[in-house]
Amino acid sequence: MERWQNKAAIVTGASSGIGAAVCIDLVKAGMTVAALARREERLNALKDSLPKALRGNLHPIRCDVTQEADVIRAFRWVDEHLGGVHVLINNAGVLREGNMTDANNTEYIRAVIDTNIMGVVYATREAFQTMKTKDVAGHIININSIAGHYVPIIPGFLMSIYPASKHAVTAMTETYR
Ligand SMILES: NC(=O)c1ccc[n+]([C@@H]2O[C@H](COP(=O)([O-])OP(=O)(O)OC[C@H]3O[C@@H](n4cnc5c(N)ncnc54)[C@H](OP(=O)(O)O)[C@@H]3O)[C@@H](O)[C@H]2O)c1
């Protein structure tokens, strides 16, 4: 982790679960972290959960990754205040039980596609652009799922469009590579 000391990481979906845990670990390992999510109060609570001396190294930023303008604004803030991003963790993701053929499910299907795919598209592009401008050999990590590699059959739990969205993450990761 030495090369990342005092460097900036952006973590999407930082207000709970894996994203919140990653933020804490990165701060404790010496990075400065911009923690992105929609629920700002949870991001503030995450910051408060850190030891006092480390709190200044976590920056909560309200950002809905389905909104391109939000993502651009968040990256601009990191550029201006933290000197650009060195590590991006694309973690924000949504999954709800449902069937792709359920009636009136367009809003949910769009939310999964906009979060799990378009959120990664916007954030990865912005990270790449700033890394290129600043000549940073950064890392971009996409949090995927086993459902991105095969379609799990779980009795009583239908994953709707989620496996398709995570298969897209697998294909996008190879395409970016
Ligand atoms: N947990 C598992 O067993 C598991 C297994 C396989 C893959 N994964 C993947 O791992 C990642 C994290 O999962 P998790 O279980 O930790 O999920 P989680 O606890 O439900 O947290 C999801 C995070 O994503 C954020 N998020 C959702 N929609 C967003 C949006 N439009 N804009 C910004 N942030 C958004 C949520 O924050 P706000 O609601 O505050 O915006 C929250 O912080 C996901 O990509 C998921 O697909 C998880």
The ligand as an ORCA input file, in Angstrom:
! r2SCAN-3c Opt
* xyz 0 1
  N     -23.510     -8.330     -0.663
  C     -23.352     -9.333     -1.492
  O     -23.532    -10.509     -1.134
  C     -22.924     -9.082     -2.915
  C     -22.724    -10.188     -3.732
  C     -22.318     -9.967     -5.030
  C     -22.109     -8.693     -5.500
  N     -22.334     -7.637     -4.686
  C     -22.113     -6.296     -5.252
  O     -21.354     -5.541     -4.339
  C     -21.736     -4.164     -4.404
  C     -22.120     -3.670     -3.022
  O     -23.118     -4.495     -2.513
  P     -23.607     -4.429     -0.988
  O     -24.188     -5.744     -0.660
  O     -22.537     -3.862     -0.149
  O     -24.835     -3.412     -1.178
  P     -25.632     -2.490     -0.169
  O     -25.248     -2.714      1.245
  O     -27.054     -2.595     -0.572
  O     -25.067     -1.058     -0.593
  C     -25.289     -0.566     -1.869
  C     -24.620      0.785     -1.939
  O     -24.857      1.306     -3.247
  C     -25.324      2.620     -3.101
  N     -26.167      2.990     -4.224
  C     -27.263      2.380     -4.712
  N     -27.778      3.085     -5.723
  C     -26.986      4.176     -5.868
  C     -27.003      5.296     -6.726
  N     -27.943      5.452     -7.666
  N     -26.025      6.218     -6.597
  C     -25.062      6.088     -5.656
  N     -24.992      5.050     -4.810
  C     -25.952      4.115     -4.922
  C     -26.083      2.658     -1.786
  O     -26.059      3.972     -1.253
  P     -27.295      4.994     -1.229
  O     -28.546      4.186     -1.171
  O     -27.031      5.812     -0.004
  O     -27.141      5.791     -2.485
  C     -25.203      1.765     -0.932
  O     -24.157      2.508     -0.353
  C     -22.873     -4.083     -5.427
  O     -22.356     -3.709     -6.687
  C     -23.397     -5.504     -5.466
  O     -23.999     -5.808     -6.693
  C     -22.745     -7.808     -3.410
*
